[in-house]
Amino acid sequence: MKEKIKKFILDLFFPKFCLSCKKEGAFLCEDCEALLKISSLHRRYRTENLSDLYFALEYKSPLIKKIIQLFKYQPFAKELSIVLSKLIINHFQLIENPPLFLRKKLDYIIIPIPLSKRKLRWRGFNQAEEIGIELSRILKIPIIKGVLTKEKDSLPQVELSEKGRRKNILGTFAYQNQKNLLGKKVLLVDDIYTTGSTMEEAAKTLIKAGAKEVIGIVVARAKVGEDKLEK
């Protein structure tokens, strides 16, 4: 009840406007959401440690770039996690063969890509965790926080080459409370997948900890250079 009252007051004094057309009511109105090319296709994507990857759309649209950058960078619009999670859910609903985890939910857990302590203090929240929380709420799949940790600070991946990204992220993740991972199928959540270095390193850590399978889930897939912050 308190959250509903708080939301009502915020909406009353700080109304939301569509980030595209400026219509009042939501950060992304239905008309503008319909313009985003949410993928209705899914091709199995396997790497050394990932058994598959799902992404809602390509990171090409200026609108999706604007939404994700407002989410991750100042002014840090945390509520955009709801918009971004909805795009992922729409993707699941559009593809011809829905993911197995939509039916056999008890076999899976959600784990977000973690931030370093310094980055978490700076942003105030973990964007992957916020998306994971929304997906957990909608899909009724439990989210496990804190089992995957980022022990080392690293340079921002967006400024590095593909080779530099792999080297930068190497050995930065660790795990704890291993019992929560043993034999589990993990849905590993992040916002953008570019070279895959971050997700691959995180998946490797989870497999080492005893996870049975790791499937990546992101909002968008980008090419190197597309994920740079637009000023």
N, C-alpha and C positions, 0 to 999 in steps of 0.2 A: 504493500500500500504506500509506504514512504517513497519508494522509487517512482510509483505512478504520479504521486503528488509533485515530486521533484521534476519529473519530465514535463508535467503540465505547466509548471511555473516557468521552466526554461523555454518551452515552446511559446509561452505567452509573451515573455519579455525578450526572448532571443529567437524569433521565428527562423525556420530553415528556408533556404532558397536553393533551387536547383543550380548546380554548379555549371550547367550548360546554358539553359534558357532563362534562368533567374526567376522562374515561377515559384511562388511561395508554397511551402508545404512539406518539401523533402529535399535532401541533398541531390537526389537524382529522381526526376519525375518519370512517370511511366512512358511518356512520349520519347524522352531522351534516352531512357534505358533501351527502348526498342531499336534505337539507332546503333547501339553497340552490337558488333558481330560476335555474339556468343556462339562458340563452336558447338555444332551438333554432331561432330565426328570425334571418334577416339581410336587412335592406333596404339597398340601395345608398345610401351617404351621400356626397355630393360637395360640396366647398366650393371656394373659389377655388384652393387649393393642394393639398388632399387629394382623392385620387380615390376613397377609400372609408374606412370606419371599422368595425372589429370590436371589440365589447365583450362580455364573458362574461355579465354580469348588471347589473341596475340597482342603484345604490348606496342601497338602501332597507333591506335587512336589517341589523338590529343586529349580527349575527354578522360579516358582511363588513366593516362599519365597524370593528368591534373588531380584526379581523385586519389590515386595512390601516393602522389607526392604531398598532397595536403594531409594525408593520413600519417605519413612517416616523418615529415619535416614541419617546421613551424608554419602555422600555429597549432599543429598536432590535433587534427580533428578526429578524436578517438572514436566518435560515433560512426565514422565511415566504415568501421568493421562490419556493421550491419549491411550496408550497401554491397561491400565486396563479397561477403559471405553469400548473399543472395545470388550474385552472379555465378558463383561456384555451384550452388544448388540448381540454378537454371540449367547449367551445363549438364549436370547429372540427369536432369529430367528430359533433356533434348536428345541425348545420344541413344542410338538404337538398342544397344545392349547395356542396360544400367549396371553400375559396378556391383560386384557381389556383396560388398559391405553394406549396401542399402537393404539387403535381405537378411544376411547373417550377422547382425550387429553385435551379438555377444562375443564373436570371435575377434573383435577389433578394439583398439584404443586409439585415441588421438594424442599426438605429442607435437607441440609447436617447436620450431627452431628457436633456441634460446638466444638472448642477448648477453653480452658481457655486463658486469655490474656497472661499469662506467657508462656504457651506452644506455642502460636501463635508467640510470639516474638522470641522464641528459634528456631522454624522451619522456620519462615518467610512466611508460607502459611498453610492453612488448607487442608490437603490431601483429606478429604471427600468433601469439597467444590470444589476442583479442579476436582474431578471425577463427581460431580454434574453438574458443568459447562459444561463439555463435553457431559454428558447425555442430558442436556437441549438443547444443540446445535443440537444434532443428532435427538432427539425425538420430538423437537419443543414443549416441555413442560416447562413452566416458572420456573425458580429457584428463590426462595425467601430467601435472605440472611438476617441475623440479627434478624429474628423473634424468633428463638430459640437460647438461649444463655447459656453459661456455666459460672455460677456465682462463683463457688467454684473450687479451684484447688484440684485435687485428685492424689493419687499415680498411677503410671503406672499399668494398669490392668493386663498386661502380667506377672507380678511378683506375683500375688495373686491367691488364691484358688477360687473356684466357690462361696463359701459363702463370702469370703473376697471381691470379685468383687462386689457383690450385695450391701454390706455394704459401700464399698468405693465410689460408684457412687450415693448413695441415696441422694436425695435432691440437686444435683449439678446443675440441669438445671432450667431455667426460660424462660418466654416468654415476648415479647413486641409487640406492633402493632397488637393487637389481631384481629383487623378487617381483616387482611390478612389471618387469619386462620379459621374464622367462617364458618362452613359448608363445608370446603374444604376436599378433599381426598389427603392425603400427601404420597409422595414417599420419605421415609426417607433413606438417602444414607450414607454409611460408607464403609470402606475398608474390614474389617474382622468381622465376626460374630462368637464368641466363645461360651460363656455361654449365651449371649444375654442380659446381665445385663445393658450395656450402652444403647442399642437400646430400651430395654423395659422401662427404666427410661425416656428416651427422648420421647418415644411414649406416656407414661402416662402424661407427661407435655403437649404435643400437644393436646391430647384428653381433658384434663382439660381446655385448652384454647379455645376449641370449634371445633377442627378438627373432621370431620365426620368419617374418617377412616385413618389408618396409615398402610402402606405397606413397609416392609424393603427391601432394595436393597443393596447388597454387592458384592464384587469381589469374596471372598472365605469364606467358612465356615471351622472353625478349631475346634479341640478338645483342651481341657485345656492342656497347656504345649507346644502345637505345635506352638503357636504364639510367643514364647519367641525369643528374638533377638539372632541370631547365630553370634558368634564372630569368 
